[in-house]
């Protein structure tokens, strides 16, 4: 139990959201330096701590006669959470396919707790502005918080894991939509940005590690924890691609591609973003 750690400083962090630097201070540092310092100042009191605390309760609560803690294997054994997400996506023999953390959690909820797979869609798992976090968002915050500081080791030992990586790479470079866009258009070169937001070059180890290790994240502008599946969903929206289906093969493959590129980094999620 880490409730004291999770709740410590949340009120301070929420107050700090409204802090505005003076013009003189702003002139002494770049915009990105200021953003990085701002994020760091909030991290110790990340509001996602509240989500993680609720997620821990959901993990241990019985539904359909069983809790996830006594039935769900995230890859390290039933009920074992610490370090699990640092090794996902990976191949699971019980379903004979590669899964990311969200698809594995949904699988466990359907298999052991009587949930219905069709009830998990972008409109039900991604909370809207001002809405309470969904069960998935809280669960994801919890399992990632348990792996903070763990080394990223997304495996490539199984043939299906290698195939997932290759499909993810193809999806990353695929151009389409009305603007002939691709993931690589924003994330395969150094020095790109949208407004004040730097765009990490996900084909290089260091930026890939920094990006992969910090999702899910608490988005200050939205007042919500956003998962990796949401991050990809929103990227597809911004590219004007067809809607990315929740837990689709393409989404898992893209996460595999990013995770393998980030191997060796240290997990730092849930992080905090603008």
N, C-alpha and C positions, 0 to 999 in steps of 0.2 A: 504494500500500500504506500502511495506516495502523495497522499492528499495534501499534506502540509506543503510540500514542494510545488505541487500543481497550483495551489491557490495563492501562494505567497506572491505579493506584489501586483496582483491583477488590478486592484484599484489604482495603484500608481501608474501602471501601464495605460489604463484607460484615460487617466488624466493627461498623461504625456502625449497622447494622440493629438491634443489640441495645441501643443507647443509650437510656436513659430519663431524661427531664428531671426535676429535683427539683421538689417541690410549690411551692417559692417561685418558681422560674422559670415554672412553668405558670400561676401566678396573674398574672404580668406580661404575658401575651399571650393572645390568643384561641386556641381550639383550631385554627382554620383557619390562623392565622399560624404556629403551631408545626408544623403539617403541611407548610406551604409551605417553611419553613426546613429541615425534615427532608429533604424531597425535593431541595432545592437542594444540601444538604451531600453528598448521595449522587451527584448527577448527574455529577460529574467522574470518578467511578469506577463508573459504571453497569455492573452485571453483564451487561447486554445487549451490552456491548462484546465479550464472549466469543461470543455468538450471531452478531454481525456478522462476526467473524473467521472463524468456521466457514462462514458464508454466502458470504463471498468465495471460499473454497475450493470450495464447491459451484457457484458461478457460473462458475468457471474450469475445473471438472473435466469431462472428456469422458464422456458417457453415450450409448450408441447411436451412437457415432462422432462426436458433436459436443458442444461445450460451449455453455452459454447465452451466454457471452461472444462467441462467434463466430456465433451464430444467432438470438438473441432480440432483437427490437426492442420496447422499452418505450415507444416514442413519439417518441424523439429520434434514432433510427437504431440499426442493429444494434450491440449491445455497449455502447451509451452508457447510463450509469447516473446520473451526476450530474445532479440536477435533474428526473429523470423523474417521480418520484412526486409532486412538487409540482404536476404538471399532469394528475394522474389523479384520478378516472375521465375517460376521453375516448373519442371514436369512433376505431375502427381500421378502415381500409378493407379490410384483408385478410380480416377476418371479418364486416365490415359490421354491427358493433354496438359499443356502449359497454362498456368494460371497466375494472375497477379493477385495482390492482397484482396481487392474488392470482389473479384470473381470467386475467390476461395471463401470469403466470408458469406457471400450470397449462397454458394453451394452448401455450406454448413447449415445456414438458416433454413434452407429448403429441405435438405436431407434429414436433419435432426430435430427441427423445431416446427415443421409443418407450414413454413412460409411458401408462397407461390412465386415462381420465377417471373411470371408476367407482371407481377406487381412492382418489380424493380426497373424503373425507367428513368431517364433524365429528369422527368417532371416530378418524380417521387423521391429520388435519392439526393437531388441537389436542392437545397433550401433556397427559397427566394429571399429578396431583400427584406429585412425586418422579421423574417420568420425564424422560428426555433429550428435548431440544427436537426437533421434527420438522424435516424438510428445508425445508418451507415457512416455518416460524417463523424458522429461521436465514437463509434467503434474504431474507425480508421485512425482518429486522433489518439486513441488509447494504445493501439498496437504499435504505432510509430513511436509514441513517447517511450514505450518500453524498450525500444531499440536505439535510442539516442546514444551516439558515440560508438556504435558497432560498425565494423568494417563492411563495406558493400562488397558482396561476393555473389553476384548473379551468375548462376552456373551455365555452362555450355557443354556439359558432359553427355547429355542425351541427344539423340538425333533430332527429336522434336524441339528441343531447346535451340539447337543450331538453326533449324528451319524457321523458328519464330524470329530469331535475330535477323536472318536474311530477308524475311518478308517485311520486318520492321524497317530495315535499311531501304528496301524498295519503296515502302510507303513514305519514308522520310524524304526521298528525292522525287517522288511522283508529282508531276505538275498537272493541275486541272482547275476546273471552275472558270468563272467569267474573266478572271484576271491571270489565268495560267500560273497560279501560285503553287508553292510547295512548302513543306516544313523547312527545307533547306534554304529557301529564299531568305528567311530570317535568321536561321540558326546554323549556317555552315561557313560563315566568314567572321573575321575579327572586326570589332569596332562599330558594329551596327547597333542602332537604337531606334525606338519609337518614342518620340517626345523625350522625356527624361529617363525612359526605361532602357537600360542596356539589354541587348539580346545576346545571350551566351552562345558561343560556337560549340554546339553539341558534338562536333566531330573531333574535338580536342579533349584530352583527358581532364585537365584541371577545370575548365568551365563545365564540362559534363558532370563531373563529380559535385561541383558546387550547386548546379541546378537540380540534379536528381536527388541529392541528399536533403534538399530543403522543401520538398513536397511530400505530404500535404502541408498547407500553410494557412495561417490566419490572414485574411485579406482585410486590412483596415478600411479600405474604401467601401467594402461590402458588409463589414461587420460579421463575417462568417468564415468558418474553416472550409477550405476548398481542397478536394482530393486530386490525385493525379489524373483519375478518369475525368474529372471536371476540367482540369487544365487542358487536356487534349480536346475535349468536347468544345471548349471555348475557342481553342486555336482553329479548329475546323470551321466554326462559325465565322471567325474573323477572315478566314481564307475564302469564305462564300462557298465552301464545299457542302455536299449533302450532309444532313445531320448524322453525326457519329453516334451509332447505337451503343448504349451502355453495355460494357463488358464484351463488345464485339471482338472478333479475332484480330482485326486491325488495331484496335486500341491496346490489346495485350501485346501484340507484336511490337508496336512502337515503344511501349514501356520496356520491353525486353531489350530492344536496340539501345535505348538510352541507358538502361541499367548496366549492360555489359560495358558500354563506353565509360561508365562511371566507376567501374570496379577499382577497389583500393581506397576509395574515399571513405569518409566517416559520416554516418547518418546524423542529421541535425534537424530532423522534422519532429513535430510540427514547427515550422519556422514562422516568420512574420513577414508579410509583404505589404506593399503600398495599398 
